[in-house]
Amino acid sequence: MPYNTTSNKNAEFTHEVLGTPCGKKTIIHPVAGKMIMDHITLQVYDAPELKVTIYQPRQENETEEKMEQLLR
């Protein structure tokens, strides 16, 4: 289902954004080791070459703590 990227009806532009593959991904970081993330990839409906993937650390395997340590 498409998402409208703006809630302002007077905005100059809007694009429909499709939520595409989402799930769980394991990343092996050279310093932090194994980290488990939730992810979703969003794609602009009228420009399919434009995509952004968002990763969110899961509580599994102390991933949140590892991310915090990496960001210090």
N, C-alpha and C positions, 0 to 999 in steps of 0.2 A: 504494500500500500504506500503510495507516495506521501511524503511529508512536505508541508509548506515551510520554507526556511524562515519565514517572517510572519509575525502575528499582526503587523501594522498593515491595514488595508490600503493605506495611502503611500506605501513604499514604492519607490521607483521601479524596482524589479523584484521578481520572485522566481524561484526555480523549484521544480519538484525534485525531491531527493529520494532515491530509492534505498531502502535498507536491504543490502545484499548479504552475502554469506556472513554468518556470525557463528561463534562457537568458542571453543577452548583451545588454547595453543600453549605448547611447552617451548620455552626458550632456554637455551644453554648459554649463559653469559660467562665470559672468560674469568671474571672476578667473582661474581655473585653465585655462579653455579646455576642450578635448575630453578627456573621461575615459571609459574603457571599464570597465564593471562586469559581473561575473557576478551573477545574482540568482535568488532562489527565493521564492515566496510560499507561506506555510503557512496552512492554514485549519483551524479546529476543526470536526471532523466533525458534532457535534451543535449547532453554532452557526455556520452558514455565513457570517453577517454579520461574524464575527470573523476578521480576516486580519492577518498581519504579513509584510512583504516585507523580506528581508535582502539587502543589497548588499555585494559583496566586490570591491575593486579588482583589476583584472587588471594584469599586468606590461606589457601592450601600451600604447604611447603614453605611457610614463612615468606611468601613472595612480597607482601606489603612491606615488611621490615627490610627485606633486601633492597627494594626500590628506594626506600627512605635513606638507607646507608649509601647507596650509589649517588643520590642527589646531594649529599653533604659535601 
